[in-house]
Amino acid sequence: MPGPTSPWRVNDVVAYDLMRDAAARAMALLSAAARTEDSGADARDELVLLRRDVLAVDAYDRAAVAALAARIDRRIRELESQPS
């Protein structure tokens, strides 16, 4: 017998997709930082943790997706404001 229907709504899918897009942007910035900074190992470690967090987030948990998206957006702003 199938389980209960998921309460996932269309806007949840959009929020999840936007979070994944932002994560891809953050990962690109971290990859660039890993190649150019003296502390490249830190950027690589952060990249691994970010990837793990993105893969581990429950796509059906809107609050978790929103929290991760906010964290990613803050980090993108930090990375983009650093001098090259």
N, C-alpha and C positions, 0 to 999 in steps of 0.2 A: 504494500500500500504506500503510495507517495506521501511524502512529508507535507507539512503545511506550506502554503504559498508564502513566498518571501514578501516582506513589506517594502522591498526595494522599489523606489520610484524613479521616474525618468531623470529628475534633477539630481538624484543620488549618483546616477551613472555619469552625468556631466561633471559633478564635483570630483568623482574618482578619476575621470579622464584628465581633468585639469590638474589634479594633484600629480598624476603620472607624467604629464607634460612638464610641469614645474620641476619634478624630480630629474627628468632627463636634462633639463637646462642646468640644474645644480650639479649634476654629475659631469657634464661637459666642462663647467667652470672648475670643478675640483680636479678633473683630469689635467686641465691646462695648468692649474696651480701646482700639481704634483710634478709637472715637467719643468717648471720655471723657478719655483721657490727653493730656498735653502732648506726649508722644512717640508720637502716633498713627501717624506714618509708620513707626516701628520695628515696631509691632504689625501694620501692614499688610504690611510686608516679611516678617515672620515668618509671617504667614498665607499668603502666596504660597508661601514655601518649604515650609511644612507640606503644603499642598495638592499641590505638586510631588512631595514625598517619598512621600505616600500613593499618588498615582497611579503612581509609578515602582516601588514595592516589588513584588517578584516574589511573588505570592500562593502560589506553590508552594515558596518558600524559607522554611521554618518559622523558622529562626534570624533571618532578616531581618525577618519579621513580628513576632517576639517582641522584637527589639531596638527596632524603631520603636514598638511598643506601650509598651514600658518608657519610652522617651523622651517619648512623648505623655503618659503617666500622670504622670511627674515634672513636666512643664510644666503640666498641669492643676492639680496640687497647688500649684505656685508661683502660678499665676494666681488660684486661689481663696483663697489666703492673703493676697493683696495687699488693702490697704484700698480700698474703693470710692470 
